[in-house]
Structure formats: C-alpha cells, structure tokens
C-alpha cells in the first residue's frame, strides 16, 4: 500500500500538545474575562446560508468564501463572527434582553493568500453589545475596559488603545466640502504602511494640494489626550463634527474613570477602521513595544447591525481579537512561553507492572485531592520513565519500586530541583497540600 505523506493544508495552524495548552490558556483567560463582565456566550454554526453571508454584497468577501460542496450549493463556512451575530440577533430578537452583551470565540474561514502569519482557518474572539433602537455611548468605554483587563491578565506587555470617531472624521471632511470620502479613508488607513510622503501624494491626486495639506495637518496633530480634544473644539465645523467630538470626549473620559491609564489611550485621528461599516467610535489596539506586528484587537460602533435581516434598529459596538494570528505573533517574538504552563503535573511511575494496582490506589487518592496526576504504565528502565516525565513537563515523579510497595511508601522526585524523598502512602495528601 502506498504511504501518503501526512501534511496539513497551507494556512492552517496545528499545534503540538504543549503549545496547545498555552493557546488554550490564552483563550480561556480571554473567555473568563468576557464572562466576568456579564457577556453571554453564544455558539453560532460554522456553516451559514449564502444568502446570509452575502447579504451585504459579494465582492472581495465572496472571493474568499469556502463554499460547501452540495447539490444545492447554497451554504458556506462563516468568514467572521459578526454576520452570524446579525442573523442570530434578528432570528432570536423576541427572546433576547437588550442591551444584549454577547461573546463568541470560534473558528472562521477565509481563502487568504498564503503568507506568514495569515491563515485560512483561525480563531476570533469577539465581544459585542447590541441595543434596541439606541445604545449608550458609555458602552464604548466599557468594551475597552474589558479588552484591557483581558490583555492585563495574559501577563503580556501593556496595550495601548488608538481611538477615533467616524462622525468627527466625516464631519471634518464635509466641512472641506469633500463628498466622496471612500478613497480618502482607504489612503488614511494605509498611512502607517506607506509613509507620510506617499499618503500626501495620493491625497493630492484625490482632492488637490490645499485640501490634502489641511487633512494631514488635522491627522498629524501632535497634542494628546484632553489637550488634543480642547484643540479640536477650536475648529469651526458642522453638527456631525461636534457630535463626534462630544462622543470621543465622553468615551475618553469614561475610559480614564474605568482605570485605563491615560498612557494606554491615544486619540489617533488617522484610525478609520472598516470604511463604511463603522459609524462612530473606532479602535485599534497595539502591544507596547511591538507595534510593528499591527493591531491585535480592533472594532468600533455600528449604526444598525441587522439591517439586512430585520426592520428592528439594532445599534451596537464590538471588538475582535484575531486569536490565532495573535498567538503566532507572540510565539515568533518570544513574548509568550512555548512550553505549557500547567498546574503542577504529577506522574506516577511503577517500576514493574506488578505495582500497577498500588499505583492506581495512589492515583485515586491524588484525584480525590484534586491533583493533576497520571500513571505511566509502559515497561522500560528507570531512565526511560524519568525521561518521559521530563518531556511532559511533570513537576513531580512518584516512584513505586519493590521497597516502596512492601513498606506502603512512595518516593517523590521533584523534577524542578532534582530532589527526592520517601514518604508514607497516607502522607501523600498532606505532602502536596504543603508543597
């Protein structure tokens, strides 16, 4: 029989067990934070009808979709968690309480071009707050607080939120009598990648030299925090601009009051996010000192989540962490340990199969005490058994030989110190309680 070379599809992350434990700990930390702040977990299907996924139009999204091979061919794998959320809220509207605070951590699928750090299958971690007809602007600050707390618990370098407001930005453009802002926003969105000179050149092609200069002067304002907000009040603009300025000022002040340090909040007038999708607050989040890897969490406020699926007006605000890409970047940069950080793992090593029942009695005792313990039943010399304990990152090896079995004892080897001692079987619970 011909042996098929075992390989995964390009653009799929598959982890070794010790890496998977680290990934799961990151995912669980984020999930626990979301839940502690009152967000309810939902689990939408991996597969959605095409009419749902393409409700906002096809274009580039449709090119990246993975369709399901079936006779009807009317379903595909989800490409994000937001469209399924829109369908979910519309379908279950009468059974939900608003504001509806939801989180979901799950895999999504996109036909991404093969390149380092980009995946066809990847986890996203999303939180959203959905209102019925209206939603308080204070939620925009609370969402940032939840994300800040999640990243703080991951023991990573601190993150900084870059925030802006689309009403403020669009109001400014309208004051310059710029009607079509699509190309301008796309150019601004690429500013950090293409540099200031190219940005200026592209803007001049779109709106001319004078307006290009005015736009860049606005975007490149070097003031920060409250000083920047006060300076923005001097601009004589329209009502949209004033409303956007009022909103961003409120969000900024509430983020401060929620104990996000001012050093971790940057009002960044060049943040645009998603072009037509977002209508008010927008966020990009960067790990301090590692800004080159790009935003690790982004999102913003949208006017009506489910306009394609419902006549209900459902405004919301959401943020999303690209969890798979984040994990990859953290490992590449050495920011997160590649070895599993588990609870103290105990491995029981019977030196002969005739001591297996004694080993099982010991396992029962450790499990009753809530310990992370297992038995290595395989035959072999002591060196092989200890080598296995090392490879699985066990902290303790509990050795059972003839002498231990005859005397109802256990030899405990602390693998982190290379120390060992022998205790009575009945003392094992006390030993692991006090060590």
C-alpha positions as CSV (number, residue, x, y, z in Angstrom):
1,X,0.0,0.0,0.0
2,X,1.3,3.4,-0.9
3,X,2.1,5.6,2.1
4,X,0.6,9.1,1.8
5,X,2.8,11.8,3.1
6,X,0.9,13.4,6.1
7,X,0.7,17.2,5.6
8,X,-1.8,19.9,6.5
9,X,-3.3,22.4,4.1
10,X,-1.2,25.6,3.8
11,X,-2.6,28.3,6.1
12,X,-3.8,26.0,8.9
13,X,-2.3,26.2,12.3
14,X,-1.8,22.9,14.1
15,X,-0.1,22.8,17.4
16,X,1.8,20.3,19.4
17,X,0.3,19.3,22.8
18,X,2.4,21.6,24.9
19,X,1.7,24.6,22.5
20,X,-2.0,23.7,22.6
21,X,-2.0,24.0,26.3
22,X,-0.5,27.5,26.1
23,X,-3.0,28.5,23.4
24,X,-5.9,27.2,25.4
25,X,-4.8,29.1,28.5
26,X,-4.7,32.3,26.5
27,X,-8.2,31.6,25.0
28,X,-9.6,30.6,28.4
29,X,-8.2,33.7,30.1
30,X,-9.9,35.9,27.5
31,X,-13.1,33.9,27.7
32,X,-13.2,34.1,31.5
33,X,-12.7,37.9,31.4
34,X,-15.6,38.3,28.9
35,X,-17.9,36.2,31.1
36,X,-16.9,38.0,34.3
37,X,-18.0,41.3,32.7
38,X,-21.5,39.9,32.0
39,X,-21.1,38.8,28.4
40,X,-23.2,35.8,27.4
41,X,-21.6,33.1,25.3
42,X,-23.2,32.1,22.1
43,X,-22.1,29.4,19.6
44,X,-23.3,30.1,16.0
45,X,-22.9,27.4,13.4
46,X,-19.7,27.1,11.3
47,X,-22.0,26.9,8.2
48,X,-24.4,29.6,7.1
49,X,-26.6,30.1,4.1
50,X,-25.0,32.0,1.3
51,X,-27.9,34.5,1.3
52,X,-27.0,35.4,4.9
53,X,-23.2,35.6,4.3
54,X,-23.6,37.7,1.1
55,X,-26.4,39.9,2.4
56,X,-24.2,43.0,2.3
57,X,-23.0,42.2,-1.2
58,X,-20.3,39.9,-2.6
59,X,-17.1,41.5,-3.9
60,X,-13.9,40.6,-2.2
61,X,-15.7,38.7,0.6
62,X,-17.3,36.3,-1.8
63,X,-13.9,35.5,-3.4
64,X,-12.6,34.4,-0.1
65,X,-15.6,32.3,0.9
66,X,-15.2,28.5,1.3
67,X,-18.4,27.1,-0.2
68,X,-19.8,23.7,0.9
69,X,-19.9,21.1,-1.9
70,X,-23.5,20.0,-2.0
71,X,-26.3,19.6,-4.6
72,X,-27.9,22.9,-3.5
73,X,-24.6,24.7,-3.1
74,X,-26.3,27.4,-1.1
75,X,-24.1,27.3,2.1
76,X,-20.6,28.2,3.1
77,X,-18.2,28.3,6.0
78,X,-18.5,31.6,8.0
79,X,-15.8,34.2,7.3
80,X,-16.3,36.1,10.5
81,X,-18.5,36.1,13.7
82,X,-20.3,39.4,13.0
83,X,-22.6,38.4,10.2
84,X,-23.7,35.2,12.1
85,X,-24.3,37.5,15.1
86,X,-26.5,39.8,13.0
87,X,-28.5,36.8,11.8
88,X,-28.7,35.4,15.4
89,X,-30.0,38.6,17.0
90,X,-32.6,39.1,14.2
91,X,-33.8,35.5,14.5
92,X,-34.0,35.4,18.3
93,X,-34.9,39.0,18.8
94,X,-38.0,38.3,20.9
95,X,-36.1,36.0,23.2
96,X,-33.2,38.3,24.0
97,X,-32.8,41.1,26.6
98,X,-31.3,44.4,25.4
99,X,-28.7,45.6,25.6
100,X,-27.6,42.2,24.6
101,X,-24.0,41.5,25.7
102,X,-22.5,38.6,23.8
103,X,-19.1,37.0,23.3
104,X,-18.0,34.2,21.0
105,X,-14.7,32.5,20.5
106,X,-14.7,30.3,17.4
107,X,-13.0,29.4,14.1
108,X,-13.7,31.3,10.9
109,X,-12.6,30.5,7.4
110,X,-11.2,32.7,4.6
111,X,-9.4,32.0,1.3
112,X,-6.4,34.0,2.4
113,X,-3.3,34.2,0.1
114,X,-0.6,32.1,1.6
115,X,1.8,34.2,3.7
116,X,3.4,34.1,7.0
117,X,1.0,34.7,9.9
118,X,-2.1,34.7,7.7
119,X,-4.5,31.7,8.0
120,X,-7.3,30.1,6.1
121,X,-8.7,28.7,9.4
122,X,-8.3,30.8,12.5
123,X,-9.9,31.7,15.8
124,X,-11.5,35.0,16.5
125,X,-12.6,36.2,19.9
126,X,-15.4,38.8,19.7
127,X,-17.4,40.8,22.1
128,X,-20.4,43.0,21.2
129,X,-23.0,45.0,23.0
130,X,-26.3,45.3,20.9
131,X,-29.0,47.8,21.7
132,X,-32.7,48.0,20.7
133,X,-33.2,51.4,18.9
134,X,-30.4,53.1,20.9
135,X,-27.3,52.2,22.9
136,X,-25.5,54.4,25.4
137,X,-22.1,55.8,24.3
138,X,-20.8,54.7,27.7
139,X,-20.7,51.1,26.4
140,X,-17.9,52.1,24.1
141,X,-15.7,52.8,27.1
142,X,-16.8,49.7,28.9
143,X,-15.8,47.5,26.0
144,X,-12.3,48.9,26.0
145,X,-12.1,48.2,29.7
146,X,-13.0,44.5,29.2
147,X,-10.3,44.2,26.5
148,X,-7.7,46.0,28.6
149,X,-8.5,43.6,31.5
150,X,-8.2,40.6,29.3
151,X,-4.7,41.6,28.0
152,X,-3.6,42.5,31.5
153,X,-4.4,39.0,32.7
154,X,-2.3,37.5,29.9
155,X,0.8,38.9,31.5
156,X,1.9,40.5,28.3
157,X,3.4,43.9,27.8
158,X,0.7,46.6,28.2
159,X,-1.5,47.5,25.3
160,X,-2.5,51.0,24.0
161,X,-5.9,51.8,22.5
162,X,-5.8,54.1,19.5
163,X,-9.3,55.6,19.3
164,X,-11.1,57.8,16.9
165,X,-14.6,58.8,15.9
166,X,-16.0,58.4,12.4
167,X,-18.5,61.2,12.8
168,X,-15.7,63.5,13.8
169,X,-13.7,62.5,10.8
170,X,-16.6,62.6,8.3
171,X,-17.8,66.0,9.7
172,X,-14.3,67.4,9.1
173,X,-14.3,66.1,5.5
174,X,-17.8,67.6,4.9
175,X,-16.5,71.0,6.3
176,X,-13.9,70.8,3.5
177,X,-16.7,70.2,1.0
178,X,-15.5,66.7,0.3
179,X,-18.4,64.5,-0.7
180,X,-16.9,61.1,-1.6
181,X,-14.5,60.1,1.2
182,X,-14.1,56.4,0.3
183,X,-10.7,56.8,-1.4
184,X,-9.5,59.3,1.2
185,X,-10.3,56.9,4.0
186,X,-8.6,54.0,2.3
187,X,-5.5,56.2,1.9
188,X,-5.5,57.3,5.5
189,X,-6.0,53.7,6.6
190,X,-2.7,52.8,4.9
191,X,-0.8,55.8,6.2
192,X,1.5,53.9,8.6
193,X,2.3,51.3,6.0
194,X,3.0,53.6,3.0
195,X,4.5,56.5,4.9
196,X,3.6,60.2,5.1
197,X,5.0,61.3,1.7
198,X,3.1,58.7,-0.3
199,X,0.0,59.4,1.7
200,X,0.3,63.1,0.8
201,X,0.9,62.3,-2.8
202,X,-2.2,60.1,-3.0
203,X,-4.4,62.6,-1.2
204,X,-3.2,65.3,-3.6
205,X,-4.4,63.2,-6.5
206,X,-7.8,62.8,-4.9
207,X,-8.5,66.3,-3.5
208,X,-5.7,68.6,-4.6
209,X,-2.8,70.1,-2.7
210,X,-4.7,72.6,-0.5
211,X,-7.2,70.1,0.9
212,X,-4.5,67.5,1.2
213,X,-2.4,69.8,3.4
214,X,-5.5,70.6,5.6
215,X,-6.3,66.9,6.0
216,X,-2.7,66.0,7.0
217,X,-2.5,68.9,9.4
218,X,-5.6,67.6,11.1
219,X,-4.4,64.0,11.2
220,X,-0.9,64.8,12.4
221,X,-1.9,66.9,15.4
222,X,0.8,66.2,18.0
223,X,-1.3,67.1,21.0
224,X,-2.5,64.3,23.2
225,X,-5.5,63.5,25.4
226,X,-7.6,66.3,26.8
227,X,-5.3,68.9,25.2
228,X,-6.0,67.4,21.8
229,X,-9.7,67.4,22.5
230,X,-9.7,71.0,23.6
231,X,-7.7,71.9,20.5
232,X,-10.3,70.1,18.2
233,X,-13.0,72.3,19.7
234,X,-11.4,75.4,18.1
235,X,-12.3,74.1,14.6
236,X,-15.4,75.7,13.2
237,X,-17.2,72.7,11.8
238,X,-20.7,71.2,11.3
239,X,-23.1,69.4,13.7
240,X,-21.7,66.0,12.7
241,X,-18.2,67.0,13.7
242,X,-19.4,68.5,17.0
243,X,-21.4,65.3,17.8
244,X,-18.4,63.1,17.0
245,X,-16.1,65.3,19.2
246,X,-18.6,65.1,22.1
247,X,-18.7,61.3,21.7
248,X,-15.0,60.7,21.6
249,X,-14.6,63.1,24.6
250,X,-17.1,61.0,26.6
251,X,-15.5,57.7,25.7
252,X,-12.1,59.0,26.6
253,X,-13.1,60.4,30.0
254,X,-15.0,57.2,30.9
255,X,-12.1,55.0,29.9
256,X,-10.0,57.0,32.3
257,X,-12.6,56.7,35.0
258,X,-12.6,52.9,34.4
259,X,-8.9,52.9,35.4
260,X,-7.4,52.6,32.0
261,X,-4.2,54.7,32.4
262,X,-4.0,57.8,30.1
263,X,-0.7,56.4,28.8
264,X,-2.7,53.5,27.4
265,X,-5.1,55.6,25.4
266,X,-4.1,57.5,22.3
267,X,-6.6,59.6,20.4
268,X,-5.5,58.9,16.9
269,X,-7.3,60.8,14.2
270,X,-5.9,58.6,11.4
271,X,-7.7,55.5,12.7
272,X,-10.6,54.8,10.2
273,X,-11.5,51.1,10.5
274,X,-13.8,49.3,8.1
275,X,-14.7,52.3,6.0
276,X,-18.5,52.2,5.6
277,X,-19.2,49.7,8.3
278,X,-18.4,51.8,11.4
279,X,-20.3,55.0,12.2
280,X,-18.9,56.4,15.4
281,X,-16.2,55.1,17.8
282,X,-13.4,53.1,16.2
283,X,-10.5,51.3,18.0
284,X,-7.1,49.7,17.1
285,X,-5.1,48.1,19.9
286,X,-1.3,47.7,19.9
287,X,1.1,45.9,22.2
288,X,3.5,48.4,23.6
289,X,6.9,48.0,22.1
290,X,5.6,45.6,19.4
291,X,3.6,48.0,17.3
292,X,5.2,46.5,14.2
293,X,3.1,43.4,14.4
294,X,0.0,45.5,13.8
295,X,-3.3,45.8,15.8
296,X,-4.1,42.9,18.0
297,X,-7.7,43.9,18.6
298,X,-9.9,46.2,16.6
299,X,-13.5,47.2,16.3
300,X,-16.0,50.0,16.7
301,X,-19.6,51.2,16.8
302,X,-22.1,50.5,14.0
303,X,-25.4,52.1,13.5
304,X,-27.6,49.1,12.6
305,X,-26.2,45.6,13.0
306,X,-29.0,43.7,11.3
307,X,-30.5,46.0,8.6
308,X,-30.4,43.1,6.1
309,X,-32.3,40.7,8.3
310,X,-34.7,42.8,10.4
311,X,-36.7,46.0,10.4
312,X,-35.6,46.5,14.0
313,X,-32.9,49.2,14.6
314,X,-30.1,47.4,16.4
315,X,-27.1,49.7,17.0
316,X,-24.0,48.1,18.6
317,X,-20.4,48.3,19.5
318,X,-17.9,45.4,19.2
319,X,-14.3,44.4,19.3
320,X,-12.5,41.4,17.9
321,X,-9.2,39.7,18.7
322,X,-7.6,37.6,15.9
323,X,-6.6,34.9,18.4
324,X,-4.7,32.6,16.1
325,X,-2.7,35.3,14.5
326,X,-2.0,36.9,17.9
327,X,-0.7,33.6,19.3
328,X,1.5,33.1,16.2
329,X,3.0,36.6,16.6
330,X,3.5,36.2,20.4
331,X,5.4,32.9,19.8
332,X,7.5,34.4,17.0
333,X,8.5,37.3,19.1
334,X,9.2,35.2,22.2
335,X,6.6,37.2,24.2
336,X,4.8,34.1,25.4
337,X,6.4,30.8,26.6
338,X,6.3,28.0,24.1
339,X,6.1,25.4,26.9
340,X,2.9,24.7,28.7
341,X,2.2,26.5,31.9
342,X,0.1,23.8,33.6
343,X,-0.8,23.2,37.2
344,X,1.7,21.1,38.9
345,X,1.7,17.8,37.0
346,X,2.3,14.6,38.8
347,X,3.3,11.4,37.0
348,X,3.3,8.0,38.8
349,X,6.0,5.6,37.7
350,X,5.5,2.0,38.8
351,X,8.8,0.2,38.2
352,X,7.1,-3.1,37.3
353,X,3.5,-4.0,36.2
354,X,3.0,-5.9,39.5
355,X,2.9,-2.5,41.2
356,X,0.2,-1.1,38.9
357,X,-2.7,-1.7,41.4
358,X,-0.7,0.2,44.0
359,X,-0.2,3.0,41.5
360,X,-3.9,3.1,40.8
361,X,-4.7,3.4,44.5
362,X,-2.2,6.3,44.7
363,X,-3.9,7.9,41.6
364,X,-7.3,7.6,43.2
365,X,-6.0,9.4,46.4
366,X,-4.4,12.2,44.4
367,X,-7.5,12.7,42.2
368,X,-9.7,12.8,45.3
369,X,-7.5,15.7,46.5
370,X,-8.0,17.5,43.1
371,X,-4.5,16.9,41.8
372,X,-3.3,16.8,38.2
373,X,-2.0,13.2,38.1
374,X,-1.5,10.3,35.7
375,X,0.2,6.9,35.6
376,X,2.9,5.8,33.1
377,X,2.2,2.1,32.6
378,X,4.7,1.4,29.9
379,X,7.6,-1.0,30.5
380,X,11.2,0.1,30.5
381,X,14.1,1.1,32.6
382,X,14.0,3.9,35.1
383,X,15.9,6.2,32.8
384,X,13.2,5.9,30.1
385,X,10.4,6.6,32.6
386,X,12.1,9.7,34.0
387,X,12.8,10.9,30.5
388,X,9.0,10.7,29.8
389,X,8.2,12.7,32.9
390,X,10.6,15.4,31.8
391,X,9.2,15.5,28.3
392,X,5.6,16.1,29.5
393,X,6.8,18.8,31.9
394,X,5.8,17.0,35.0
395,X,6.9,18.7,38.2
396,X,6.8,15.5,40.4
397,X,7.6,11.9,39.6
398,X,6.1,9.4,42.2
399,X,8.3,6.3,42.0
400,X,7.0,2.9,43.1
401,X,9.5,0.1,43.3
402,X,9.7,-3.1,45.4
403,X,10.8,-1.3,48.6
404,X,8.0,1.3,48.3
405,X,5.3,-1.3,47.6
406,X,6.4,-3.5,50.5
407,X,6.6,-0.6,53.0
408,X,3.5,1.3,51.8
409,X,5.7,4.2,50.8
410,X,6.2,6.5,47.8
411,X,9.4,8.1,46.6
412,X,8.7,11.6,45.4
413,X,11.2,13.2,43.0
414,X,10.9,16.9,42.5
415,X,12.0,17.3,38.8
416,X,12.4,21.0,39.1
417,X,15.0,20.6,41.8
418,X,16.3,17.1,41.3
419,X,15.5,16.5,45.0
420,X,13.7,13.4,46.2
421,X,12.3,12.0,49.5
422,X,10.3,9.0,50.6
423,X,7.0,9.3,52.5
424,X,4.3,7.0,53.7
425,X,1.3,6.4,51.4
426,X,-1.1,8.1,53.9
427,X,1.0,11.2,53.9
428,X,0.7,12.0,50.2
429,X,-2.3,14.4,50.5
430,X,-0.5,16.4,53.2
431,X,2.7,16.5,51.2
432,X,1.1,18.1,48.1
433,X,-1.0,20.4,50.3
434,X,2.1,21.8,52.0
435,X,4.4,21.9,48.9
